[in-house]
Amino acid sequence: MVQIPNPPAPASAALPRAVPTSADVARLANVSRATVSYVLNNAEAVRISEPTRRRVHDAARELGYVPHAAARSLRAGHSRMVLMPAPAFPVGPVYSQFVSDLQVALGRLDYTVVQYGTVGVHDDEAARAWAELRPVAVLVPGSGLGPRGVAVLKRSGARAVITLGPESVEGAHALLMDHDVVGHSAGAHLFDRGRRRIGVVVPREPGLEAFSAPRLAGVRAALRGTDATVTELPLAHDEGAAARLAAGWRDLGLDAVFTYNDEYAMLLMRALDDVGVRVPEETAVVGADNLMLGRLLRPRLTTVHLDLPSGRELAELVDRAVRDPAAAPEAHKVLGASVVPRESS
């Protein structure tokens, strides 16, 4: 019987290399382990020369060394994780860019942003799921979190809870974003342009009520006491729904429409064009969000530009709150709005 020798193990089957440690980085950079810790943890209390910092970072990159987050949290007494629960509403390009800028700004302050999905979990119940991750700060979009949820997060070690919505919550810092100013700007613009029979698109998509209701209220407030009328127009974001609305458009007798945002404006303008309703001659159209695609339409879309806080400003608020968790909660109105007039109105 012929015995077939086992082939040599491929290189990929070799035992994995040991995980590099701070001691390995210290040896390669020719510094102490304490210096490695000071440099990689961005310690501000210790002065380290720039050449030494470069040597430590170069050695860490060469070895593939990454500081252990849990160990760093133990030394600091808290984590560096900022938790952003995923919003329960559909998000558009403006919000996505806002979150991206915030992540970059917090990263420069040595925080890590983690987005956490909470599908099917609502209000204060969700706070327990967030608390399990032991974040140092929590940024809560929309409404729903109450004082009990804030207390749960703080008892779990969160040094800062910040809400982004229309109202303040007891115990939390607040960035107040009341969207009535968006509708008010659109309504006032259309009235100034001589429009008196104004429709307002109200999306049917679940989760958008927190934005659509105040935008509708803002239009009503802008036209209160005038001879203008406001007609609510429920609309799903699909071509069939837009076509059905456009088919009966002339029967509505409207000479203008605020479409909630630019995406609904594009949807409705296409449907109006299909049935021969001319924009802006028969119906003026105003969107919101100031998306680039609105400038590519013909006629170009008049829109409401939203002024949101920069990622840097919010990151600095987070950092202040983490450094001084006993400070009184701050509340800031941060949503501004201004009309960008173009050809559609």
C-alpha positions in Angstrom: 0.0 0.0 0.0 1.4 3.3 -1.1 1.4 6.0 1.5 0.8 9.5 0.1 2.5 12.1 2.2 0.4 15.0 3.4 1.1 18.1 1.4 2.6 21.0 3.3 0.1 23.4 4.9 -0.4 26.5 2.8 0.9 29.8 4.1 -2.7 31.0 4.7 -3.2 28.1 7.2 -0.3 29.3 9.4 -1.1 30.3 12.9 -2.3 33.9 13.0 0.1 36.5 14.2 -0.3 37.8 17.7 -2.4 40.9 18.1 0.0 43.9 18.3 0.1 45.7 21.7 1.1 49.1 22.9 4.4 47.6 24.1 5.1 46.6 20.5 4.4 50.1 19.3 6.6 51.6 22.1 9.6 49.3 21.1 9.3 50.2 17.4 8.9 53.9 18.1 11.6 53.8 20.8 9.4 55.5 23.3 7.7 54.5 26.6 4.3 52.8 26.7 3.0 55.8 28.6 4.0 58.0 25.6 2.2 55.7 23.2 -0.9 56.0 25.4 -0.7 59.8 25.6 -0.3 60.1 21.8 -3.0 57.6 20.7 -5.5 58.8 23.3 -4.9 62.5 22.4 -4.1 63.4 26.0 -4.1 67.1 26.4 -2.4 67.3 29.8 0.9 66.0 28.5 3.1 67.8 26.0 4.5 65.5 23.3 6.8 66.8 20.6 5.5 66.6 17.0 8.3 64.3 15.8 7.6 61.9 18.6 3.9 61.9 17.8 4.7 61.1 14.2 6.9 58.2 15.2 4.2 56.7 17.4 1.5 57.1 14.7 3.8 55.6 12.1 4.7 52.6 14.3 1.0 52.0 15.1 0.2 52.0 11.4 3.0 49.7 10.5 2.0 47.2 13.1 -1.7 47.5 12.6 -2.2 48.5 16.2 -5.6 49.9 17.2 -6.2 51.1 20.8 -8.7 49.0 22.8 -11.9 51.0 23.1 -13.1 49.2 26.3 -9.7 49.7 28.0 -9.7 53.4 27.1 -13.2 53.7 28.5 -12.2 52.2 31.8 -9.3 54.7 32.1 -11.4 57.7 31.2 -14.4 56.6 33.3 -16.7 56.8 30.2 -16.8 55.7 26.6 -16.2 58.0 23.6 -19.3 56.6 21.8 -22.0 59.1 20.6 -25.1 57.2 19.8 -27.5 58.4 17.1 -30.7 56.3 17.0 -31.8 55.9 13.4 -34.8 58.1 12.8 -38.3 56.5 12.4 -39.0 58.7 9.4 -37.7 58.6 5.8 -34.6 60.8 5.6 -33.5 62.8 2.6 -30.2 64.2 1.3 -30.2 67.2 3.6 -30.4 65.2 6.8 -27.9 62.6 5.5 -25.4 65.4 4.8 -26.0 66.8 8.2 -25.3 63.5 9.9 -22.2 63.0 7.7 -20.8 66.4 8.7 -21.5 65.7 12.3 -19.7 62.4 12.2 -16.6 64.1 10.8 -16.7 66.9 13.4 -17.1 64.5 16.3 -14.3 62.3 14.9 -12.0 65.3 15.1 -12.8 65.6 18.8 -12.0 61.9 19.3 -15.6 60.6 19.5 -17.1 57.7 17.5 -20.6 58.1 16.2 -22.7 54.9 16.1 -26.1 54.8 14.4 -28.5 52.4 16.0 -31.7 51.0 14.5 -34.8 50.9 16.6 -37.4 49.6 14.2 -40.5 48.7 16.2 -39.2 50.3 19.4 -40.6 53.7 20.3 -40.3 56.5 22.8 -39.0 55.8 26.3 -38.9 52.1 25.6 -36.1 52.7 23.1 -34.0 54.5 25.7 -33.4 51.1 27.4 -32.0 49.6 24.3 -29.8 52.6 23.7 -28.6 52.6 27.3 -27.3 49.0 27.0 -24.5 50.3 24.7 -23.4 52.7 27.4 -22.8 55.7 25.2 -21.3 58.9 26.5 -23.8 61.0 24.6 -27.1 60.3 22.8 -28.5 62.5 19.9 -32.2 61.8 19.5 -33.8 62.9 16.2 -37.5 63.7 16.1 -39.9 63.6 19.0 -41.0 60.9 21.4 -38.3 60.7 24.0 -39.6 61.9 27.4 -38.1 62.8 30.8 -38.2 59.1 31.9 -36.2 58.1 28.9 -33.6 60.8 29.5 -33.3 59.6 33.1 -32.8 56.0 32.0 -29.9 57.2 29.7 -28.3 59.3 32.4 -28.4 56.5 35.0 -26.7 54.2 32.5 -23.8 56.7 32.3 -24.7 59.0 29.4 -23.2 62.4 30.2 -25.3 64.2 27.6 -28.7 63.7 26.0 -29.5 66.0 23.1 -32.8 66.1 21.2 -33.3 67.4 17.7 -37.0 68.3 17.4 -39.8 70.8 17.9 -39.8 70.8 21.7 -37.5 70.7 24.7 -37.5 67.6 26.9 -36.8 67.9 30.6 -33.2 67.0 31.5 -32.0 67.1 27.9 -30.2 69.7 25.8 -32.4 70.7 22.8 -31.8 71.8 19.3 -35.2 73.2 18.4 -36.3 72.5 14.8 -39.8 73.8 14.3 -40.7 73.4 10.7 -43.5 75.9 10.7 -40.9 78.5 9.5 -40.5 76.5 6.3 -44.2 76.6 5.4 -44.4 80.2 6.5 -41.6 81.2 4.1 -43.3 79.4 1.2 -46.7 80.8 1.9 -45.5 84.4 2.3 -43.5 84.1 -1.0 -46.5 82.8 -2.9 -48.8 85.5 -1.5 -46.3 88.2 -2.4 -46.3 86.8 -6.0 -50.0 87.4 -6.2 -51.1 83.8 -5.7 -54.4 83.4 -3.7 -55.6 79.8 -4.0 -52.7 77.8 -2.6 -52.5 74.0 -2.2 -50.2 72.4 0.3 -49.0 68.8 -0.3 -49.1 66.6 2.8 -47.2 63.4 2.4 -49.0 60.1 3.2 -45.7 58.4 4.1 -45.7 57.3 7.8 -43.3 59.2 10.0 -43.4 62.5 8.1 -46.3 64.0 10.2 -43.9 65.7 12.5 -42.6 67.8 9.6 -45.6 68.1 7.3 -48.1 69.2 10.0 -46.0 72.3 11.1 -45.2 73.1 7.5 -48.9 73.2 6.7 -49.5 75.2 9.8 -46.8 77.7 8.7 -48.5 78.3 5.4 -51.8 78.9 7.2 -50.2 81.3 9.6 -48.6 83.3 6.7 -51.9 83.7 5.0 -54.1 84.3 8.1 -56.1 87.5 7.8 -55.7 87.7 4.0 -58.0 86.9 1.1 -56.0 83.7 0.2 -57.2 80.2 0.8 -55.3 77.0 1.7 -56.2 73.6 0.4 -54.6 70.5 1.9 -53.5 67.9 -0.7 -52.6 64.4 0.7 -50.2 62.7 -1.7 -48.2 59.5 -1.6 -44.8 59.6 -3.1 -45.5 57.5 -6.3 -46.3 58.3 -9.9 -49.8 56.9 -9.8 -50.9 59.1 -6.9 -49.4 62.2 -8.5 -51.1 61.4 -11.9 -54.5 61.0 -10.2 -54.0 64.4 -8.4 -52.9 66.1 -11.6 -55.8 64.7 -13.5 -58.3 66.7 -11.4 -56.0 69.7 -10.9 -58.0 72.3 -12.8 -61.2 71.3 -10.9 -59.4 72.3 -7.7 -59.0 75.9 -8.9 -55.5 76.3 -7.4 -53.0 78.9 -8.7 -50.1 77.7 -6.5 -48.8 74.8 -4.5 -46.2 74.3 -1.8 -45.1 70.7 -2.2 -43.6 69.9 1.2 -40.1 69.4 -0.3 -38.3 69.3 -3.6 -38.8 65.6 -4.2 -42.6 66.0 -4.1 -42.2 69.1 -6.3 -40.4 67.1 -9.0 -43.0 64.3 -8.7 -46.0 66.7 -9.1 -44.4 68.9 -11.7 -43.9 65.9 -14.0 -47.5 64.9 -13.5 -48.8 68.4 -14.1 -46.8 68.6 -17.3 -48.3 65.3 -18.5 -51.8 66.7 -18.3 -50.8 70.1 -19.8 -50.9 72.3 -16.7 -48.3 75.0 -17.2 -45.9 76.0 -14.5 -45.8 78.8 -13.4 -48.4 80.3 -15.7 -51.3 78.3 -14.4 -49.8 77.0 -11.1 -46.7 78.3 -9.3 -44.7 75.6 -7.5 -42.5 75.9 -4.4 -40.5 73.1 -2.9 -38.1 72.9 0.1 -34.6 71.6 0.8 -32.8 73.3 -2.1 -31.6 70.1 -3.8 -29.4 70.4 -6.8 -31.9 68.5 -8.9 -34.3 71.4 -8.5 -32.0 73.5 -10.5 -31.9 71.0 -13.3 -35.7 71.1 -13.8 -37.3 73.2 -16.5 -38.7 75.5 -15.2 -36.1 75.7 -12.4 -37.7 75.0 -9.1 -38.3 77.7 -6.5 -37.4 76.2 -3.1 -37.1 77.0 0.6 -33.5 76.7 1.8 -33.1 75.2 5.3 -30.5 76.7 7.5 -29.3 73.9 9.8 -26.5 74.0 12.4 -23.1 73.0 11.1 -21.7 69.6 12.2 -18.9 71.5 14.0 -21.3 73.5 16.1 -23.3 70.5 17.2 -20.1 68.5 17.9 -18.9 71.4 20.1 -22.2 71.3 22.1 -21.8 67.5 22.6 -18.2 68.0 23.8 -19.2 70.8 26.2 -22.0 68.6 27.6 -19.8 65.6 28.0 -17.1 67.6 29.8 -19.7 69.3 32.2 -22.6 66.8 32.7 -23.9 68.9 35.6 -24.4 72.0 33.5 -28.0 73.2 33.0 -29.5 71.9 29.7 -29.2 74.3 26.8 -31.9 75.0 24.2 -31.1 76.5 20.8 -33.4 77.4 17.9 -31.4 76.1 15.0 -33.7 75.8 12.0 -33.9 78.9 9.7 -35.5 79.1 6.3 -35.3 81.4 3.3 -36.9 81.2 -0.2 -34.7 80.8 -3.2 -36.8 82.2 -6.0 -36.5 80.6 -9.5 -38.7 80.2 -12.5 -41.4 77.9 -11.1 -43.0 80.7 -9.1 
